[in-house]
Amino acid sequence: TKGFGFITAESGEEIFVHSSGLNVEIRDNDRVSFDTQEGRKGLNAINVEVID
């Protein structure tokens, strides 16, 4: 509900995600696929989708 959060990549890296980068609603512990884009403060997750 904040409009942003973080995704933990398989490498353990925390990647920022904003609601504008989501293609679907995600919840804690969902497995997702995503692309990354360089942002002002590091990597941003974009094109985020839930995977089964």
mmCIF file as gemmi writes it, N, C-alpha and C atoms, coordinates in Angstrom:
data_model
loop_
_atom_site.group_PDB
_atom_site.id
_atom_site.type_symbol
_atom_site.label_atom_id
_atom_site.label_alt_id
_atom_site.label_comp_id
_atom_site.label_asym_id
_atom_site.label_entity_id
_atom_site.label_seq_id
_atom_site.pdbx_PDB_ins_code
_atom_site.Cartn_x
_atom_site.Cartn_y
_atom_site.Cartn_z
_atom_site.occupancy
_atom_site.B_iso_or_equiv
_atom_site.pdbx_formal_charge
_atom_site.auth_seq_id
_atom_site.auth_asym_id
_atom_site.pdbx_PDB_model_num
ATOM 1 N N . THR Axp A 1 ? 0.812 -1.211 0 1 0 ? 1 A 1
ATOM 2 C CA . THR Axp A 1 ? 0 0 0 1 0 ? 1 A 1
ATOM 3 C C . THR Axp A 1 ? 0.846 1.263 0 1 0 ? 1 A 1
ATOM 4 N N . LYS Axp A 2 ? 2.141 1.127 0.229 1 0 ? 2 A 1
ATOM 5 C CA . LYS Axp A 2 ? 3.023 2.291 0.221 1 0 ? 2 A 1
ATOM 6 C C . LYS Axp A 2 ? 3.348 2.763 -1.185 1 0 ? 2 A 1
ATOM 7 N N . GLY Axp A 3 ? 3.197 1.849 -2.155 1 0 ? 3 A 1
ATOM 8 C CA . GLY Axp A 3 ? 3.532 2.207 -3.522 1 0 ? 3 A 1
ATOM 9 C C . GLY Axp A 3 ? 4.946 1.844 -3.91 1 0 ? 3 A 1
ATOM 10 N N . PHE Axp A 4 ? 5.71 1.285 -2.957 1 0 ? 4 A 1
ATOM 11 C CA . PHE Axp A 4 ? 7.069 0.857 -3.264 1 0 ? 4 A 1
ATOM 12 C C . PHE Axp A 4 ? 7.493 -0.213 -2.267 1 0 ? 4 A 1
ATOM 13 N N . GLY Axp A 5 ? 8.592 -0.859 -2.567 1 0 ? 5 A 1
ATOM 14 C CA . GLY Axp A 5 ? 9.137 -1.875 -1.666 1 0 ? 5 A 1
ATOM 15 C C . GLY Axp A 5 ? 10.43 -2.403 -2.246 1 0 ? 5 A 1
ATOM 16 N N . PHE Axp A 6 ? 10.814 -3.587 -1.817 1 0 ? 6 A 1
ATOM 17 C CA . PHE Axp A 6 ? 12.058 -4.188 -2.277 1 0 ? 6 A 1
ATOM 18 C C . PHE Axp A 6 ? 11.835 -5.646 -2.626 1 0 ? 6 A 1
ATOM 19 N N . ILE Axp A 7 ? 12.529 -6.097 -3.645 1 0 ? 7 A 1
ATOM 20 C CA . ILE Axp A 7 ? 12.538 -7.498 -4.046 1 0 ? 7 A 1
ATOM 21 C C . ILE Axp A 7 ? 13.918 -8.035 -3.686 1 0 ? 7 A 1
ATOM 22 N N . THR Axp A 8 ? 13.952 -9.203 -3.071 1 0 ? 8 A 1
ATOM 23 C CA . THR Axp A 8 ? 15.224 -9.854 -2.788 1 0 ? 8 A 1
ATOM 24 C C . THR Axp A 8 ? 15.548 -10.785 -3.949 1 0 ? 8 A 1
ATOM 25 N N . ALA Axp A 9 ? 16.604 -10.465 -4.663 1 0 ? 9 A 1
ATOM 26 C CA . ALA Axp A 9 ? 17.029 -11.28 -5.805 1 0 ? 9 A 1
ATOM 27 C C . ALA Axp A 9 ? 17.631 -12.59 -5.303 1 0 ? 9 A 1
ATOM 28 N N . GLU Axp A 10 ? 17.763 -13.578 -6.185 1 0 ? 10 A 1
ATOM 29 C CA . GLU Axp A 10 ? 18.366 -14.859 -5.807 1 0 ? 10 A 1
ATOM 30 C C . GLU Axp A 10 ? 19.768 -14.673 -5.245 1 0 ? 10 A 1
ATOM 31 N N . SER Axp A 11 ? 20.451 -13.625 -5.668 1 0 ? 11 A 1
ATOM 32 C CA . SER Axp A 11 ? 21.798 -13.328 -5.169 1 0 ? 11 A 1
ATOM 33 C C . SER Axp A 11 ? 21.78 -12.767 -3.755 1 0 ? 11 A 1
ATOM 34 N N . GLY Axp A 12 ? 20.577 -12.409 -3.255 1 0 ? 12 A 1
ATOM 35 C CA . GLY Axp A 12 ? 20.448 -11.8 -1.936 1 0 ? 12 A 1
ATOM 36 C C . GLY Axp A 12 ? 20.386 -10.283 -1.992 1 0 ? 12 A 1
ATOM 37 N N . GLU Axp A 13 ? 20.648 -9.721 -3.167 1 0 ? 13 A 1
ATOM 38 C CA . GLU Axp A 13 ? 20.616 -8.263 -3.334 1 0 ? 13 A 1
ATOM 39 C C . GLU Axp A 13 ? 19.185 -7.745 -3.219 1 0 ? 13 A 1
ATOM 40 N N . GLU Axp A 14 ? 19.016 -6.622 -2.518 1 0 ? 14 A 1
ATOM 41 C CA . GLU Axp A 14 ? 17.713 -5.977 -2.382 1 0 ? 14 A 1
ATOM 42 C C . GLU Axp A 14 ? 17.551 -4.976 -3.526 1 0 ? 14 A 1
ATOM 43 N N . ILE Axp A 15 ? 16.489 -5.13 -4.311 1 0 ? 15 A 1
ATOM 44 C CA . ILE Axp A 15 ? 16.26 -4.273 -5.473 1 0 ? 15 A 1
ATOM 45 C C . ILE Axp A 15 ? 14.974 -3.493 -5.27 1 0 ? 15 A 1
ATOM 46 N N . PHE Axp A 16 ? 15.055 -2.189 -5.408 1 0 ? 16 A 1
ATOM 47 C CA . PHE Axp A 16 ? 13.908 -1.302 -5.223 1 0 ? 16 A 1
ATOM 48 C C . PHE Axp A 16 ? 12.86 -1.56 -6.292 1 0 ? 16 A 1
ATOM 49 N N . VAL Axp A 17 ? 11.594 -1.558 -5.888 1 0 ? 17 A 1
ATOM 50 C CA . VAL Axp A 17 ? 10.496 -1.668 -6.854 1 0 ? 17 A 1
ATOM 51 C C . VAL Axp A 17 ? 9.428 -0.642 -6.495 1 0 ? 17 A 1
ATOM 52 N N . HIS Axp A 18 ? 8.982 0.093 -7.489 1 0 ? 18 A 1
ATOM 53 C CA . HIS Axp A 18 ? 7.9 1.065 -7.334 1 0 ? 18 A 1
ATOM 54 C C . HIS Axp A 18 ? 6.661 0.482 -7.986 1 0 ? 18 A 1
ATOM 55 N N . SER Axp A 19 ? 5.502 0.86 -7.508 1 0 ? 19 A 1
ATOM 56 C CA . SER Axp A 19 ? 4.254 0.31 -8.057 1 0 ? 19 A 1
ATOM 57 C C . SER Axp A 19 ? 4.139 0.54 -9.562 1 0 ? 19 A 1
ATOM 58 N N . SER Axp A 20 ? 4.785 1.556 -10.086 1 0 ? 20 A 1
ATOM 59 C CA . SER Axp A 20 ? 4.731 1.806 -11.531 1 0 ? 20 A 1
ATOM 60 C C . SER Axp A 20 ? 5.468 0.727 -12.324 1 0 ? 20 A 1
ATOM 61 N N . GLY Axp A 21 ? 6.338 -0.053 -11.66 1 0 ? 21 A 1
ATOM 62 C CA . GLY Axp A 21 ? 7.063 -1.118 -12.334 1 0 ? 21 A 1
ATOM 63 C C . GLY Axp A 21 ? 6.361 -2.46 -12.285 1 0 ? 21 A 1
ATOM 64 N N . LEU Axp A 22 ? 5.189 -2.499 -11.647 1 0 ? 22 A 1
ATOM 65 C CA . LEU Axp A 22 ? 4.456 -3.758 -11.487 1 0 ? 22 A 1
ATOM 66 C C . LEU Axp A 22 ? 3.456 -3.963 -12.609 1 0 ? 22 A 1
ATOM 67 N N . ASN Axp A 23 ? 3.413 -5.176 -13.129 1 0 ? 23 A 1
ATOM 68 C CA . ASN Axp A 23 ? 2.388 -5.538 -14.107 1 0 ? 23 A 1
ATOM 69 C C . ASN Axp A 23 ? 1.195 -6.182 -13.42 1 0 ? 23 A 1
ATOM 70 N N . VAL Axp A 24 ? 1.402 -6.673 -12.188 1 0 ? 24 A 1
ATOM 71 C CA . VAL Axp A 24 ? 0.354 -7.323 -11.396 1 0 ? 24 A 1
ATOM 72 C C . VAL Axp A 24 ? 0.561 -6.964 -9.929 1 0 ? 24 A 1
ATOM 73 N N . GLU Axp A 25 ? -0.433 -7.248 -9.094 1 0 ? 25 A 1
ATOM 74 C CA . GLU Axp A 25 ? -0.282 -7.039 -7.654 1 0 ? 25 A 1
ATOM 75 C C . GLU Axp A 25 ? 0.593 -8.149 -7.089 1 0 ? 25 A 1
ATOM 76 N N . ILE Axp A 26 ? 1.56 -7.78 -6.258 1 0 ? 26 A 1
ATOM 77 C CA . ILE Axp A 26 ? 2.402 -8.788 -5.621 1 0 ? 26 A 1
ATOM 78 C C . ILE Axp A 26 ? 2.261 -8.678 -4.109 1 0 ? 26 A 1
ATOM 79 N N . ARG Axp A 27 ? 2.561 -9.791 -3.438 1 0 ? 27 A 1
ATOM 80 C CA . ARG Axp A 27 ? 2.5 -9.855 -1.976 1 0 ? 27 A 1
ATOM 81 C C . ARG Axp A 27 ? 3.816 -10.409 -1.447 1 0 ? 27 A 1
ATOM 82 N N . ASP Axp A 28 ? 4.023 -10.271 -0.142 1 0 ? 28 A 1
ATOM 83 C CA . ASP Axp A 28 ? 5.213 -10.834 0.489 1 0 ? 28 A 1
ATOM 84 C C . ASP Axp A 28 ? 5.345 -12.303 0.126 1 0 ? 28 A 1
ATOM 85 N N . ASN Axp A 29 ? 6.553 -12.711 -0.146 1 0 ? 29 A 1
ATOM 86 C CA . ASN Axp A 29 ? 6.922 -14.099 -0.444 1 0 ? 29 A 1
ATOM 87 C C . ASN Axp A 29 ? 6.475 -14.606 -1.811 1 0 ? 29 A 1
ATOM 88 N N . ASP Axp A 30 ? 5.873 -13.76 -2.659 1 0 ? 30 A 1
ATOM 89 C CA . ASP Axp A 30 ? 5.588 -14.167 -4.037 1 0 ? 30 A 1
ATOM 90 C C . ASP Axp A 30 ? 6.916 -14.346 -4.768 1 0 ? 30 A 1
ATOM 91 N N . ARG Axp A 31 ? 6.997 -15.371 -5.622 1 0 ? 31 A 1
ATOM 92 C CA . ARG Axp A 31 ? 8.15 -15.515 -6.516 1 0 ? 31 A 1
ATOM 93 C C . ARG Axp A 31 ? 7.841 -14.691 -7.759 1 0 ? 31 A 1
ATOM 94 N N . VAL Axp A 32 ? 8.798 -13.889 -8.173 1 0 ? 32 A 1
ATOM 95 C CA . VAL Axp A 32 ? 8.562 -12.989 -9.299 1 0 ? 32 A 1
ATOM 96 C C . VAL Axp A 32 ? 9.71 -13.047 -10.296 1 0 ? 32 A 1
ATOM 97 N N . SER Axp A 33 ? 9.401 -12.641 -11.516 1 0 ? 33 A 1
ATOM 98 C CA . SER Axp A 33 ? 10.433 -12.384 -12.519 1 0 ? 33 A 1
ATOM 99 C C . SER Axp A 33 ? 10.392 -10.886 -12.789 1 0 ? 33 A 1
ATOM 100 N N . PHE Axp A 34 ? 11.533 -10.336 -13.169 1 0 ? 34 A 1
ATOM 101 C CA . PHE Axp A 34 ? 11.596 -8.891 -13.383 1 0 ? 34 A 1
ATOM 102 C C . PHE Axp A 34 ? 12.822 -8.537 -14.195 1 0 ? 34 A 1
ATOM 103 N N . ASP Axp A 35 ? 12.782 -7.371 -14.779 1 0 ? 35 A 1
ATOM 104 C CA . ASP Axp A 35 ? 13.939 -6.77 -15.436 1 0 ? 35 A 1
ATOM 105 C C . ASP Axp A 35 ? 14.468 -5.699 -14.496 1 0 ? 35 A 1
ATOM 106 N N . THR Axp A 36 ? 15.674 -5.248 -14.733 1 0 ? 36 A 1
ATOM 107 C CA . THR Axp A 36 ? 16.219 -4.164 -13.924 1 0 ? 36 A 1
ATOM 108 C C . THR Axp A 36 ? 16.578 -2.978 -14.802 1 0 ? 36 A 1
ATOM 109 N N . GLN Axp A 37 ? 16.547 -1.831 -14.168 1 0 ? 37 A 1
ATOM 110 C CA . GLN Axp A 37 ? 16.884 -0.573 -14.839 1 0 ? 37 A 1
ATOM 111 C C . GLN Axp A 37 ? 17.666 0.257 -13.837 1 0 ? 37 A 1
ATOM 112 N N . GLU Axp A 38 ? 18.716 0.901 -14.279 1 0 ? 38 A 1
ATOM 113 C CA . GLU Axp A 38 ? 19.509 1.743 -13.391 1 0 ? 38 A 1
ATOM 114 C C . GLU Axp A 38 ? 18.707 2.979 -13.013 1 0 ? 38 A 1
ATOM 115 N N . GLY Axp A 39 ? 18.595 3.229 -11.722 1 0 ? 39 A 1
ATOM 116 C CA . GLY Axp A 39 ? 17.896 4.408 -11.221 1 0 ? 39 A 1
ATOM 117 C C . GLY Axp A 39 ? 18.875 5.371 -10.581 1 0 ? 39 A 1
ATOM 118 N N . ARG Axp A 40 ? 18.354 6.421 -9.984 1 0 ? 40 A 1
ATOM 119 C CA . ARG Axp A 40 ? 19.22 7.426 -9.36 1 0 ? 40 A 1
ATOM 120 C C . ARG Axp A 40 ? 20.011 6.864 -8.187 1 0 ? 40 A 1
ATOM 121 N N . LYS Axp A 41 ? 19.433 5.88 -7.483 1 0 ? 41 A 1
ATOM 122 C CA . LYS Axp A 41 ? 20.086 5.347 -6.286 1 0 ? 41 A 1
ATOM 123 C C . LYS Axp A 41 ? 20.434 3.87 -6.415 1 0 ? 41 A 1
ATOM 124 N N . GLY Axp A 42 ? 20.516 3.358 -7.63 1 0 ? 42 A 1
ATOM 125 C CA . GLY Axp A 42 ? 20.831 1.946 -7.824 1 0 ? 42 A 1
ATOM 126 C C . GLY Axp A 42 ? 19.818 1.285 -8.734 1 0 ? 42 A 1
ATOM 127 N N . LEU Axp A 43 ? 19.768 -0.042 -8.675 1 0 ? 43 A 1
ATOM 128 C CA . LEU Axp A 43 ? 18.879 -0.781 -9.562 1 0 ? 43 A 1
ATOM 129 C C . LEU Axp A 43 ? 17.42 -0.683 -9.134 1 0 ? 43 A 1
ATOM 130 N N . ASN Axp A 44 ? 16.552 -0.593 -10.13 1 0 ? 44 A 1
ATOM 131 C CA . ASN Axp A 44 ? 15.105 -0.632 -9.923 1 0 ? 44 A 1
ATOM 132 C C . ASN Axp A 44 ? 14.561 -1.845 -10.657 1 0 ? 44 A 1
ATOM 133 N N . ALA Axp A 45 ? 13.601 -2.54 -10.046 1 0 ? 45 A 1
ATOM 134 C CA . ALA Axp A 45 ? 12.92 -3.647 -10.71 1 0 ? 45 A 1
ATOM 135 C C . ALA Axp A 45 ? 11.782 -3.081 -11.552 1 0 ? 45 A 1
ATOM 136 N N . ILE Axp A 46 ? 11.679 -3.543 -12.791 1 0 ? 46 A 1
ATOM 137 C CA . ILE Axp A 46 ? 10.591 -3.135 -13.681 1 0 ? 46 A 1
ATOM 138 C C . ILE Axp A 46 ? 10.017 -4.385 -14.343 1 0 ? 46 A 1
ATOM 139 N N . ASN Axp A 47 ? 8.853 -4.254 -14.944 1 0 ? 47 A 1
ATOM 140 C CA . ASN Axp A 47 ? 8.196 -5.381 -15.62 1 0 ? 47 A 1
ATOM 141 C C . ASN Axp A 47 ? 8.073 -6.591 -14.692 1 0 ? 47 A 1
ATOM 142 N N . VAL Axp A 48 ? 7.663 -6.333 -13.457 1 0 ? 48 A 1
ATOM 143 C CA . VAL Axp A 48 ? 7.57 -7.382 -12.437 1 0 ? 48 A 1
ATOM 144 C C . VAL Axp A 48 ? 6.321 -8.223 -12.67 1 0 ? 48 A 1
ATOM 145 N N . GLU Axp A 49 ? 6.507 -9.543 -12.676 1 0 ? 49 A 1
ATOM 146 C CA . GLU Axp A 49 ? 5.39 -10.472 -12.85 1 0 ? 49 A 1
ATOM 147 C C . GLU Axp A 49 ? 5.537 -11.628 -11.878 1 0 ? 49 A 1
ATOM 148 N N . VAL Axp A 50 ? 4.423 -12.119 -11.35 1 0 ? 50 A 1
ATOM 149 C CA . VAL Axp A 50 ? 4.429 -13.269 -10.445 1 0 ? 50 A 1
ATOM 150 C C . VAL Axp A 50 ? 4.629 -14.537 -11.269 1 0 ? 50 A 1
ATOM 151 N N . ILE Axp A 51 ? 5.479 -15.44 -10.762 1 0 ? 51 A 1
ATOM 152 C CA . ILE Axp A 51 ? 5.666 -16.741 -11.405 1 0 ? 51 A 1
ATOM 153 C C . ILE Axp A 51 ? 5.182 -17.832 -10.457 1 0 ? 51 A 1
ATOM 154 N N . ASP Axp A 52 ? 4.772 -18.952 -11.028 1 0 ? 52 A 1
ATOM 155 C CA . ASP Axp A 52 ? 4.267 -20.069 -10.211 1 0 ? 52 A 1
ATOM 156 C C . ASP Axp A 52 ? 5.39 -20.864 -9.595 1 0 ? 52 A 1
